[in-house]
Amino acid sequence: SCSYADLTAACSSETAGDVFHPQTGVLLKNIGDAVYFGLSRKFRNANVILSTAGAGGAVTYSYFDGVNWKAFALVGGAFNFDAISKNLIFWSDLNSIPADWQKCTVNGGSMFWVRVEAGSAFTSGPVGSRITSQSDLRELSVGR
């Protein structure tokens, strides 16, 4: 049986090291553990900031096509939660988002989800500080 933890508030907070599953103390640890990124609309990227990078594990990224989870490769190469910071680019632009990506319900939330699932166990699991669907840009001013 699955044990979900809603980490939405922790993902957007400024508190370091507060994004982890309460049973393991990390985001991902064992084969089959998963992190789900979800929004009510289709999206193409996520910004991940970890307080502790993972080691030894490998993950698979997938989206739901209405029937099955379909694996896909990140634009710019694999990311196994093994670096402190990464802007994950799922698709090059809005036009390259898969047309068959469908909403599904995970932990009571009907969203467009990207699932990140551990395909091999982590010797040291990653711990998050901030995970958002946009870059870490706080303000932009342009003058002329």
N, C-alpha and C positions, 0 to 999 in steps of 0.2 A: 504494500500500500504506500501511496505517496504522502509525504508530509510537506505541504507548501508553506512558505512564509512570504507575506507581502512586504517587500522591502522598498516600496515606492517612496515613502517619506525619507527613509535613510539615503536613498540614491540621490536625492536632490539637496540634502543637507550639507552643511560645511564641515560636519564632524568627520574627522579622519578615522578610518578603520571600523565604520559602523555598518557596513554592508556585507552580511554573512548569514548563513542559515543557522538558526539558534541551536540545532542539534549537533552540528559539526564544527561551528566556529569559523567556517570558510565558505566561499561561494560554491566551489566544486571540489569533490574529493574522490569519490568512487565512480566506477563505470556506471553510466545511467543517470548520474546526478545531472541536473539541468538548470540553466538560468534562462528565463524567458523575458525578452524585451517586447513590450506591447504598447500600441497606441490605437486610438479609435480611427485613425486614418493611416494609409500606407506611408511608410517612411523609408529612407535610404541609408541612414547612418546612425551610429551611436558613439558617444564619447565615453571612454572608460578610464577612470583614474583609480588605481589600486593603492592601498597602503602597504600590502605585501604581495609581491609577484608570486605566481604559482611556479612549481617545478615538477618536471617528470610526466605531466599529463598531456593529453591531446584531445581536442574538441572537434565536434562537427556542427556546422551551422545549417539550419533548415527552416523552411517556411511551410505553412499548411495550405494545400491546394484544394481543400474541400473534402478530400478523402484521406490523403496520406501526408506525412511530413516529407518534403523534398529537400535533399541536401544541395547546397550550393557553395561555391568558393567565394571568399571575400575578394573584392577588388584590391589589388596591392599585396596579396599574399596572406598566408595563414596567420592567425593570432591565437595562441593557446593560453592566454592570460598569464604570460610569462614575462611581461614588461610592466613597469609602473603606469605608463600612460599610452593610450592608443585611441586614435579616431578610427573606428571601424567603418569602412565604407562597404555596405552590402551590395549596392548597385551603383554604377557609374553616374546615372542621373535618373530623374523621375520617369523618363521614357523607357528605361531599361528594367524597371521594376516588373517582375513577372505578372502577366495579365491574370494568371490563375490563382494568385495569392488571395486567400479567403480568410475572413474572420473565423475564429473558433473560440471556445470557452476553455480557459485555463484558470483554475482556482476561483471560479465564479465570475471572471471577467471576460466578456466577449470583445475581443480585440484582433487587430492584425498583429500576430506574434512572430518573432524570430526566436527559435529555440537554439540554445547553445548547450550541447550535450557532451559529457565526458565519454570519450570512446576508449580511453585508457586512464587508469587511476593516477592521481597526483601523489607524488611523494611529499610534497608540501603544497597545500591548497592556497589559492589566491584569496585575499580579503580586499573588499572594495571600500573606497572612500566616496566616490561620486560616479554615477552612471546616468547620463542624460542622452536625449535623442538629438542634441545639437552640440555645437562646439562649445568650448568653455569661454567664448567671447562674452564679456559682460557689458561692454559699451563700445560704440563706434561713433566717431565724430569726423565729419569731412567738411573742410572749409575751402573757400576759394577766394 
